[in-house]
Amino acid sequence: MDRDDTRALLTAVAAGTLPVDKALAALDGGMLGDGGGYVDLGFARVDTHRALRTGDPEVVYGAGKSAEQVLAIVRTLRAATPGRPALVTRATDATRALLRAQFPVTEDVTAGCVAVGEPPVPRGTVAVVCAGTSDLPVAAEAAFTARCFGTGVVRVTDVGVAGIHRLLAARAVLDGVDAVVVVAGMDGALPSAVGGLVGVPVLAVPTSVGYGAAFGGLAALLAMLNSCAPGVAVCNIDNGFGAGLFAARVARRAAAGGTR
């Protein structure tokens, strides 16, 4: 059961088309049941109520998990919320292959992501911008996540400040969306440039791309935190997933006029 199911249930009770006892029984098996909202697999306690609490699907961080563990978690999530996709990030080749053999999937090898189940109908639009081709894996993760979390995505690639005219040519696209994710490594200057050009929320993602003094993305992170452009928030180094999720929530709210 997710937020849409619960809203429909309560609407039916308010309209008098569903008896209260039947609604209570449905809630007992959904929001109030499930042994406390998770399934204990021994190696993982799988959250089965995230869609109800937040409206979002559950996500499995694939790094450090075996392919068999990921498969077991995904099966549990699909049983609990079959109407929403289960997203796996940082999925290994073996994990993607196993999921592909068991389910119809959508995957992005560059992002290292795979989704089981159809994404929701998109509401709103997010632009995912990356400074250079080396930043593509993180940008792809952000774009894939945003789509799985229910928003449309446009991609703008290789528009770093070393050739600022490339960014200026894309200004109309960036100003016409609900949120912009900007992915950049090295000096991390691109989000400031974007923030000075558009009036929509900008989420900056530093990457670990760069030579020695980039310190694995720390230089870009600090530059983004010190941006003098207004409206720029900053995500963690290489965290395309977190950026995509946040931007999708912004876009969905904007498209729905402020409601989830």
C-alpha positions as CSV (number, residue, x, y, z in Angstrom):
1,M,0.0,0.0,0.0
2,D,1.3,3.5,-0.9
3,R,0.1,7.0,-0.4
4,D,-2.1,6.9,-3.5
5,D,-3.8,3.8,-2.2
6,T,-4.3,5.3,1.2
7,R,-5.7,8.5,-0.3
8,A,-8.2,6.5,-2.4
9,L,-9.2,4.4,0.6
10,L,-9.9,7.5,2.7
11,T,-11.7,9.2,-0.1
12,A,-14.0,6.2,-0.5
13,V,-14.8,6.2,3.2
14,A,-15.6,10.0,3.1
15,A,-17.8,9.5,0.1
16,G,-19.7,6.6,1.9
17,T,-18.9,4.1,-0.8
18,L,-16.6,2.0,1.5
19,P,-17.6,0.8,5.0
20,V,-15.2,1.8,7.8
21,D,-14.6,-1.8,8.8
22,K,-13.4,-2.7,5.3
23,A,-11.1,0.3,5.3
24,L,-9.7,-0.6,8.7
25,A,-9.1,-4.2,7.4
26,A,-7.2,-2.8,4.4
27,L,-5.1,-0.5,6.6
28,D,-4.4,-3.4,9.0
29,G,-2.9,-5.3,6.1
30,G,-1.0,-2.3,4.8
31,M,-0.1,0.7,6.9
32,L,-0.7,-0.9,10.3
33,G,0.3,-4.4,9.5
34,D,3.2,-6.2,7.8
35,G,4.8,-6.9,11.1
36,G,5.7,-3.3,11.7
37,G,6.4,-2.3,8.1
38,Y,9.4,-4.4,7.3
39,V,10.3,-8.0,6.3
40,D,13.2,-9.6,8.1
41,L,15.3,-11.7,5.6
42,G,17.9,-12.4,8.2
43,F,20.6,-10.4,6.4
44,A,18.3,-7.4,5.8
45,R,15.2,-5.9,7.3
46,V,13.4,-4.7,4.1
47,D,11.4,-1.5,4.5
48,T,8.0,-2.2,2.9
49,H,6.3,1.1,3.9
50,R,8.5,3.7,2.3
51,A,6.0,4.3,-0.5
52,L,3.3,4.9,2.1
53,R,5.4,7.4,4.2
54,T,7.1,9.3,1.4
55,G,5.4,8.4,-1.9
56,D,8.8,7.1,-3.1
57,P,9.8,3.6,-4.1
58,E,12.4,1.7,-2.1
59,V,16.0,1.6,-3.3
60,V,18.7,-1.0,-2.8
61,Y,22.3,0.2,-2.6
62,G,24.0,-2.6,-4.5
63,A,27.6,-2.0,-3.5
64,G,28.8,-4.6,-0.9
65,K,25.8,-6.9,-1.4
66,S,25.9,-10.2,-3.3
67,A,23.8,-10.6,-6.4
68,E,21.7,-13.1,-4.5
69,Q,21.1,-10.8,-1.6
70,V,20.0,-8.0,-3.9
71,L,17.6,-10.4,-5.7
72,A,16.0,-11.5,-2.4
73,I,15.5,-7.8,-1.4
74,V,14.0,-6.9,-4.8
75,R,11.6,-9.8,-4.7
76,T,10.4,-8.7,-1.3
77,L,9.9,-5.1,-2.4
78,R,8.0,-6.1,-5.6
79,A,5.7,-8.3,-3.5
80,A,5.0,-5.4,-1.1
81,T,4.5,-2.6,-3.7
82,P,4.0,-4.2,-7.1
83,G,2.8,-0.9,-8.5
84,R,6.1,0.9,-8.0
85,P,9.6,0.1,-9.3
86,A,12.4,-1.2,-7.1
87,L,15.6,0.6,-7.9
88,V,19.1,-0.8,-7.5
89,T,22.0,1.6,-7.6
90,R,25.7,0.7,-7.9
91,A,24.8,-2.7,-9.2
92,T,27.6,-5.0,-10.3
93,D,27.5,-6.8,-13.7
94,A,26.6,-10.0,-11.8
95,T,23.7,-8.3,-10.0
96,R,22.3,-6.8,-13.2
97,A,22.6,-10.1,-15.0
98,L,20.7,-12.0,-12.2
99,L,17.9,-9.4,-12.0
100,R,17.7,-9.4,-15.8
101,A,17.2,-13.2,-15.8
102,Q,14.4,-13.0,-13.2
103,F,12.5,-9.9,-14.1
104,P,11.8,-7.5,-17.0
105,V,14.1,-4.6,-16.2
106,T,15.3,-1.2,-17.3
107,E,19.0,-0.6,-16.8
108,D,21.7,1.9,-17.5
109,V,25.2,0.4,-17.6
110,T,26.8,3.8,-17.4
111,A,24.8,4.7,-14.3
112,G,25.3,1.2,-12.8
113,C,21.5,1.2,-12.1
114,V,18.7,-1.2,-12.8
115,A,15.0,-0.9,-12.1
116,V,12.4,-3.7,-11.8
117,G,8.9,-2.5,-12.6
118,E,7.6,0.4,-14.6
119,P,8.3,3.9,-13.5
120,P,5.3,6.1,-12.5
121,V,3.8,8.5,-15.0
122,P,6.2,11.5,-14.9
123,R,5.2,14.8,-13.3
124,G,7.3,17.8,-13.8
125,T,10.8,17.9,-15.4
126,V,14.3,17.7,-14.2
127,A,17.4,18.7,-16.2
128,V,20.6,16.8,-15.5
129,V,23.6,18.7,-16.6
130,C,27.2,17.5,-16.5
131,A,30.4,19.4,-17.1
132,G,32.4,16.7,-19.0
133,T,32.1,13.2,-20.3
134,S,34.1,11.9,-17.3
135,D,31.2,13.0,-15.1
136,L,28.7,10.9,-17.0
137,P,28.4,8.0,-14.6
138,V,27.2,10.3,-11.7
139,A,25.0,12.3,-14.1
140,A,23.5,9.1,-15.5
141,E,22.7,7.8,-11.9
142,A,20.9,11.1,-11.2
143,A,18.9,11.0,-14.4
144,F,18.0,7.3,-13.9
145,T,16.9,7.9,-10.3
146,A,14.8,11.0,-11.1
147,R,12.9,9.0,-13.8
148,C,12.3,6.1,-11.4
149,F,11.0,8.5,-8.8
150,G,8.4,9.9,-11.1
151,T,9.6,12.9,-13.1
152,G,10.6,13.6,-16.7
153,V,14.3,14.1,-17.4
154,V,16.2,16.1,-20.0
155,R,20.0,15.7,-20.3
156,V,22.6,18.3,-21.1
157,T,26.0,16.9,-21.5
158,D,29.6,18.3,-21.7
159,V,28.9,22.0,-21.1
160,G,31.7,22.7,-18.6
161,V,33.1,26.2,-18.0
162,A,36.2,25.5,-20.2
163,G,33.8,26.3,-23.1
164,I,31.1,28.4,-21.5
165,H,29.4,29.1,-24.8
166,R,28.1,25.5,-24.7
167,L,26.3,26.2,-21.5
168,L,24.8,29.5,-22.8
169,A,23.4,27.7,-25.8
170,A,21.4,25.5,-23.4
171,R,20.0,28.2,-21.2
172,A,16.5,28.1,-22.5
173,V,16.3,24.4,-21.7
174,L,17.5,24.8,-18.2
175,D,15.2,27.7,-17.4
176,G,12.2,25.7,-18.6
177,V,12.4,22.9,-16.1
178,D,11.4,22.5,-12.4
179,A,14.8,21.7,-11.0
180,V,18.4,21.4,-12.3
181,V,21.0,18.9,-11.2
182,V,24.5,20.0,-12.1
183,V,27.3,17.4,-12.0
184,A,30.9,18.6,-12.1
185,G,34.4,17.6,-10.9
186,M,37.8,19.4,-11.0
187,D,37.1,23.0,-9.9
188,G,33.4,22.5,-9.6
189,A,32.6,25.8,-11.2
190,L,29.6,24.8,-13.3
191,P,26.8,25.0,-10.7
192,S,27.7,28.6,-10.0
193,A,27.5,29.4,-13.7
194,V,24.2,27.7,-14.0
195,G,22.9,29.3,-10.8
196,G,23.6,32.7,-12.2
197,L,21.7,32.0,-15.4
198,V,18.4,30.4,-14.3
199,G,15.7,31.0,-11.7
200,V,14.9,27.4,-10.8
201,P,16.3,25.3,-7.9
202,V,19.9,24.1,-8.7
203,L,21.3,21.0,-6.9
204,A,25.1,20.7,-7.3
205,V,26.9,17.3,-7.3
206,P,30.7,17.3,-7.0
207,T,32.4,14.3,-8.6
208,S,35.7,12.7,-7.7
209,V,37.0,13.5,-11.2
210,G,40.2,15.6,-11.4
211,Y,43.9,15.7,-10.8
212,G,45.7,15.5,-7.5
213,A,44.7,18.8,-6.0
214,A,41.1,17.9,-6.7
215,F,41.4,15.6,-3.6
216,G,38.8,13.1,-4.9
217,G,36.1,15.7,-5.3
218,L,36.8,17.7,-2.1
219,A,37.9,20.8,-4.1
220,A,34.7,20.7,-6.2
221,L,32.6,20.2,-3.0
222,L,34.1,23.2,-1.3
223,A,33.8,25.3,-4.4
224,M,30.1,24.4,-4.7
225,L,29.5,25.1,-1.0
226,N,31.0,28.5,-1.4
227,S,29.0,29.4,-4.6
228,C,28.1,33.0,-4.8
229,A,25.1,32.2,-7.1
230,P,21.8,32.1,-5.3
231,G,19.6,29.1,-5.2
232,V,22.4,26.4,-5.3
233,A,22.2,23.5,-2.9
234,V,24.9,20.9,-2.7
235,C,24.8,17.1,-2.5
236,N,27.6,14.7,-1.5
237,I,30.5,13.7,-3.7
238,D,29.5,11.3,-6.5
239,N,25.9,11.1,-5.0
240,G,23.9,11.1,-8.2
241,F,21.2,9.0,-6.5
242,G,20.6,11.6,-3.8
243,A,20.5,14.4,-6.2
244,G,18.1,12.6,-8.6
245,L,15.7,11.8,-5.7
246,F,15.7,15.3,-4.3
247,A,15.2,16.9,-7.7
248,A,12.4,14.5,-8.5
249,R,10.6,15.5,-5.3
250,V,11.0,19.2,-6.2
251,A,9.7,18.6,-9.7
252,R,6.7,16.5,-8.6
253,R,5.6,19.1,-6.1
254,A,6.0,21.9,-8.6
255,A,3.9,20.0,-11.2
256,A,1.2,19.1,-8.6
257,G,0.9,22.7,-7.3
258,G,2.5,21.8,-4.0
259,T,0.9,18.4,-3.2
260,R,2.5,15.0,-3.3
